Amino acid sequence: MKKVFTVHPFLFALYPILHLYSKNIEQVSFYVILLPCLVLVLATFFLLQLGRICCADKQKAAFCVSSFLIYFFSYAAVRSLIMFEVAGFKLYRHRYFIIIWTLVFLAVLLISLRSRLDYNNVTRFFNIFASVLILFPLIGIVSHQFKKSLFDRKNMKFEPDQYSSHSLQTDNLPDIYYIILDGYGRNKDLKRYLNFDNAEFIAYLRDKGFYVADQAHSNYAWTSLSLASTLNMQYLPPKASEKASGVFQLDDSISDYDRMVDNSVKSTLQGIGYEFVDISTWNRPLGTIRLNSYDFYLHVLRMTVLARPLVHNYLAGKLKRGQILERFNDLKKVPGRTQPIFVYAHFMIPHHPYVFDENGNLPPFQSRVAQITSEKDLYLGQLIFANKETQKVIESILSRCETEPIIVIQGDHGAYELAGGDIDNQRLRMGILSAYYLPETCKELLYDSITPVNTFRVILNCCFGASYPLLQDKIYFSTFENKRDLTDVTGVMQE
């Protein structure tokens, strides 16, 4: 009988990556999926060769490899279906479920191998099943790209280009450093909810000449929304009709990811001769901003049997520690340029996972469901380490720049659910560190409750002769489950 062409192991290997990409396509660059796809294809090829040696049959080997891939990547999905107790026994706990799921896999595999299966028919079935399965994310990806191309052809703008870059002042252009410390809350909330006084670091900033906005809040609760707004100096557009007073959804035709990449601040500064330098965990060779590959790889990892807390946190810690230390070192030694630079530096600290203690060492491994008290300590340890590294960066920048630089250090939002109650968690989430190193004349335009949407309006007005009107400072909260459903909490947060 003629052998059937075997393709299903490679399709099963690629499906998790394409599925995850299709679900996060608004926030993830296509380039993020290339490395894991290549790794999985090569790993599948290696397993097939090993299987052929052990089974002496290519199609039987392919069946074993596909079965293993299904077992490996379906771990989290199956586990999520049994998040309940049986006679007080928590089957869903990693320590139990990984044993149960492995035994199920081995039992099914052994029974299948001992049966007299027609592997031609098995291969046909798996080929068809895997092909249909992978069609779902592919259709989603193609559909998104088609809608995006239609949107681009309409030439719709996020914000009218009211100010030509040719009208801005271009004499003695200072280097600009925009440093985002992800999840860094304001001192008032750190004291109130985490019993930590950040006064020493705030005093250091002020001693160096920074203006620290004591009542600063983020405009949005989530990174992509916050940065899309900040870098475009504009609020994200809502849909035409609101759900209720102060509650509305964002316009789906506007992608926060696209606005982060093609943002007004970057294009304006490049228009007057600035070089854009991306030193961040969201870095890619093309010099644009995207959801970091680190987060994408972790989401892939969380699908698998490697999602156990000890394994997951070890791998996550290795990835994150290496990235952050490398980026901090890069920022400390940005090489001299013949033209002015706009440096975008986004660091995923003090944001979880917690991989630094206050001295930069690896803290004890913790799961995401750690007790709230220990997670507070982990967050604060990482915040203190961020303070130390940021001080080194500031000293390095100020010692290197011949022309007085512009430095902005901000949190994109505060800490996540470490305060206890809902309102307290909102306050902790929305309050941020916000510090400006600007010429003395510019500090007159700053005020304690300034929000990031006005950050570059102030900078362009004072340092480059623009005339952007300052916007009313608004604070919009949304939940993790519904990030684009916004509630105006300005009055509550400013009480």
N, C-alpha and C positions, 0 to 999 in steps of 0.2 A: 504494500500500500504506500502511496506517495506521501512523504512527510509534509506536514503543514508548516508554513513559515512561522517562526516563533518570535513574537514582538511584545507579548504582554508583560514580561518582567520590567522592561524599560518604561512602558506606559504606567505601570503601577509605581515605579520609582519616581517618575516625573509628576504624577498627579498631585501629591501633597504640596509641592512647591507651587504649581500652577493654581491650585485651589486657594492657597494662602495669598498668593499675589492677586488673584481676581477679587478677593474679599477686601484687599487693602490697596487697590490700584490707584486710588486718589492720592495716597500718601507715599507710595513706594515707587522708586525708579525701576525701570525694566532691568537695569544693570545689576540690581540686587540679586536677581534670581539666577544669573549666569553661573556663579561659582557653585552654589548648592546643586544646580542641575548637572553641572559637569562632574562634581564629586559623586553624585548618586549614579550617574550613567557609568562611570568608571568602576564604582563599587559593585554595581549590578553585573557588569561584564566579568569582573574578577570572580564573583560568586558563581556565575554560570560556568566558568572554566573549572572552578573547584568542584562544582556539582557534577559536571560531566565525568570528572575523574572518579568521583565516589559512586555515581549511579550508572556509569557506562551508557547513559542514554540522555541525549540532549533535551528531549521534551520532558522527561521525568525531572531532570535537573531544573528546567525552567519552571515547572510546577512547584518544586520545593522553594526556589528563590522567590517566586511570586507570593507563595504562602507566608514566607518569612517577612516580606515587605508589608503585607497586609497586617500581620501580627505586630510588626514593629511600629507602624504609623497609625494604627487604629487604637492604640493603647488609651490615649486620653479620651477619644470619642466614646469608646465602650465604657470606660470608667465613669464618665459623666452621666451615664444612663442608670447607674446603680448607686447614686448618692443618697443611700438610705441605710438603715440598720436592720439586721435580721437577728431577732432574739438578743438585741443589745450588742451584736457583733458588727463592727463597722467594716464591711467588706471593701468599701471604697478606699480605705487607707492604703497608701502606696505599699507599705510593708506586707499587706495581705494580698492586694489585688495583683501585684506583679507576679506573685507565685501562682495565683489562680489562673491568670491569663496565660502564663507560660505553660502551665500544665495542660490547659485547653488546647493551645497551639500544638504542643508535642503529641497529644492524644489524637487530634485530627490528622496530623501529618503521618503518624505511624499507621493509623487505620487506613488512610488513603494509599500509602505505599504498599501495604500488605494486600490490598484489594487488587483484583485483576482489572485495573482501569485501562480503557483504550485512550492512551495519551494523545492520539491524534484528535479525538473528540474533545478531550479536556483542553487541549491547546486551542482548538477552534472556539470553544466556549469562553475561555479566558481572554483570547484575543478580542472577541466581540464585546465582552463585558468591560474590559479595560478601555477599549476604544470609545464605547458609549460614555463611560465614566469620565474620561478626560475631555469629552466634548463639552461638558457643562462649564468648566472654567474657561475653556477656549472660546466658547460663545460669549461668555461674559466679557472677556478681554477684547475680543473683536468688536462687540457692541459698544464698549466704552470708547475704544479708539475711533469708531465711526461717529459717535455722538460728539466726541471731542473735536474731530475734524470739521463737523458741521458748525460747531460753536466757534472754532477758529476762523472759519470762512465768513461768518457773520461779522468778524472783527469787533466783537463786543469788548469793551474796556471795563476794567474794574473801577477805574477812576479816571476822569478826564485829565489830560495832560495840560494843566492850567499854567504851568510855569516852565518855559523853555530853559534848558540847561545853558543855553548861550547867554541868558540874562544874568547868570550867577557870577559872583566875583571869583576870579581864578588866580589871584596873586597870593603867593606864599601859602599854598595849600597845605594844611596840616594832615598828618596821618590820622586815620580814624580807626579806633578799636571798639568794636561792639561785642562785649563778652556776656554770654548768657550762661548763668549757673542754674541748671534745670532743677526746679522744685525748691528754690531758695526763698524762704519766707521772710517777712519783715520782723524787726526785733520786737515790736510790741506784742505780736502774736506768739513769737518764740518764748517770751517771758510768761505770757498769760496761760498758754496751753501746754508748753513743754518744759516749763520751769528752767529756762536757759536764758541768760542775759548775754547778748552778743555785743555788749557795749565796747569791749576791747577792740574788736575789728572795726566797728563803726568809728571809734575814736581815731584809729589808724587812718582810715579813709579821709576823715576830716582834716587830720594833721597833714596829709599829703596834698590837700587842696580840693578834695571832692565835695560836692554838694550832695548830701544824703537826704532824700525825701522821706521823712519819717512816717507819712500817712499814705505811702504809695500802694496802689493795688494794680493787679493785672486787669486788662479789659475782658479777658476770657479765661476759662478754667483749664484749657487744654492747649498743649504746645503749638500744634499746627494752626489753630485759630488765633492764638495770641501773636505768634510771629508773623502770620500773614497780615494781620492788622497793623502791627508795629512797622513792618518793613514797607508797607504801602501808605502809612500815615493816614489811615482811613478805617472806619468801622466796616465789617463785613456786611454786605447788603442782605436785608431780610426779604422774605416773600411778601407779596403785596398785602395779604391779609394776616392779621395777627390772631392767635388762638384766643387770647384774652388780654386785658390791659397789662402791658409789661412783659407778656409772654409771646414769643414768636419763633419761627423756624428760619434758618438761613436759606438763601436762594440756592437751590441745588445746581443751577447753571454756572455758578461760580465755584471753582475748586480752590480750597484753601492751599492745597499743595502747589497748584500752578501759580498761585499768587505769591507763594514763598519763593519760587524759582524766578519768575519774571516780575520782580518787585520794583516799585517806584524808586526807592532809595538807591538800590544798586544801579539801575539804569541812569538815574540822574547824576550820580557821582562819576560813573564811567563816561558820561557825556562831557564832563569837564576835565577828563584826563586821569581819573583814578584807576588804579589796578585793583581788581577784586581778589582777595586772598581768603580762601576758605580753610580755616584751621579748626575743625570741629569733628564731633563724632558723626556728623552728617556729611562728611566730605566725600567728594568723588572727583576723578581727574578732570571732568569737564568744568569744574569750578562752579557748580550750581548746588543748590540746597535740596536735600531730599531726606526722607525718613531713613535713619541710619541702618546700615546693613546689620549691625549688632542686634537691634531689636528684631529684625526679620529672622535672623538666624535663631534667636531665642524662641520665637514663636514656632519655628520648625521643630526645635528641640522639645518644646512642650507637648507636641503631638505624640511623642515617642515614649518607649519604655525608659528612656534616659531622663524622663521628667521627674524622677524621684528627687526629693529635695537635696539630698547630699550630692548626688551626681550633677543635677541641674545647677545648683548654686556654685559648685566647683567650676564647671565649664563656663557658666555665666561670669563668674568672678575673674577667671583667666582672661576671657575676652575683654571685659570692661576695664579691668586694671591696666592691661597693656595699651588699650586704646587711649585711655585718659592720660596716663603718664606720658605717652608719646606726644599727644596733642599739647599738653602743658609745656613740654620741652620745646616743641616747635614754636609755640607762642613766645617763649622766652628769648628765642633767637631768630626772629623773623629777619631774614637778610636785608641789607640796605637796598633800596631801589632808587632808580633815577627818576621815578615818577611817584606821586603820592599814592598811598595804599588805603583801601578800605578793608579792614580785617574783620571777618565774621568768625567768632569763636564760640561754639556751643558745646558745653560740657555736661554730660549726664550725671552730675553730682550737684547737690546732695541727694538727687533722685535715686530711688531704689533701682536695682538690688544693691545692697550695702557691702562693698568690697574693700573699703578703707576704714580703719579706725582713725582716731584723731592724729596719730603719728604716721599714717600711711601704711600701716601693716594690715594684714588680712584679718578681719574680725572673725569670731566663731561663725560657722555656717548657720544660716537661718532660713527657714522656709518663708514664703509670702504670707503664710497664715500664722506667723509668730505672734506671741502675746503682744498686746499693744504697748506694754511698758518696755519690753526689750526692744521693740521696733523703734520706739522713741529714742532710746539710747544709741541704736545703730544709726539712725538718721542724724543725730547730733554729732556723733563721732565723725561721720562723713562730711558734715557741714564744717566742722573745725578744720579738717584736713583741707577742704576747699578754701577756707580762709588763708591758710598758710601758703598754699600754692598760688593763690591770687595775689598775695602780697609779693611773692617772688616775681610774678609776672609784672606787677606795677613797677617795682624797682628796676627791672630790666628794661621796660619800655621807656621810662623816664630818663634812664641813663643813656639810652641809645639815640633818642630823637633830638635832632638839632633844632627843629622847629617844635614849639610846644604842641603836643598831640591832643586829640580829643579822645577821651576814654569814657565809655558807658558800661557800667556793670549792673546787670539786672537779672532778676528771676523771671522766667516766663509765667510762672504761677508758684504757689506755695506748696507745702507738704500735703500729702493725700491721706485723709481719714486717720489722723493721729490725735484728734482732739476729743473724740467721744461722740457728742450729740451732733445732729444735723447742722444746726446753725453755727455751732462752734467749728465744725469741720469746714463749712463754707468760708468762715472768716480766716481760718488757717490756710485754706486753699487759695484765697484771692489776694491776701496781703503778700507783698514781695519786697525784696531788697531792690533799691533803685538809687544808684550813685552816679554822679556826673562830674567828670573832670573837664571843665570848659574854661575859656578865658573869663576873667573876673566880670567883664561887662555883660557876658551872657548869663551869668548867675542871677541877674536881676529878673530874667524871664522865667526862672524856675520857681516852683512852689511846692509845699509839702505834700499835696494830694495829687501831683501830676501823675498821669497814667501813661503807659508806653505809646499809645496812639499819638501822643504829642511830642514824643522824644525827638524825632528827626525834624519835625516842624520847627521846634526851638533851635536845633542845631543849624538847619539850613537858613533860617531867618537871621540868626545872630552872626554866624560865621561866614555866610555866603551871600548875604544880601537878598534872600528871598522874602516873600511877604505872605507866607501861609497863615491863615487865621487859625488860632488855637481852637480845637474842638472841645465841646463839653465833655468832661471826664465821666464816662459811663462804665459800669461794672456788670458783666453778664455771666451768670452762673449756669452750668449745665452738668448733667450727670455723665458718668462713664458709659452708661447704656444708651443715652440719647444726647450725644455731644453737640448736635446741631439744633437741639430744642433749647432755646435760651430764655432765661428769666432775668429781668433787670433787677438787680439787688443793690443798686447804687446807694439808696437811702439807708438800707440795713447795714451795709458794710461801713459806711462813713459815720455811723452813730458812735 
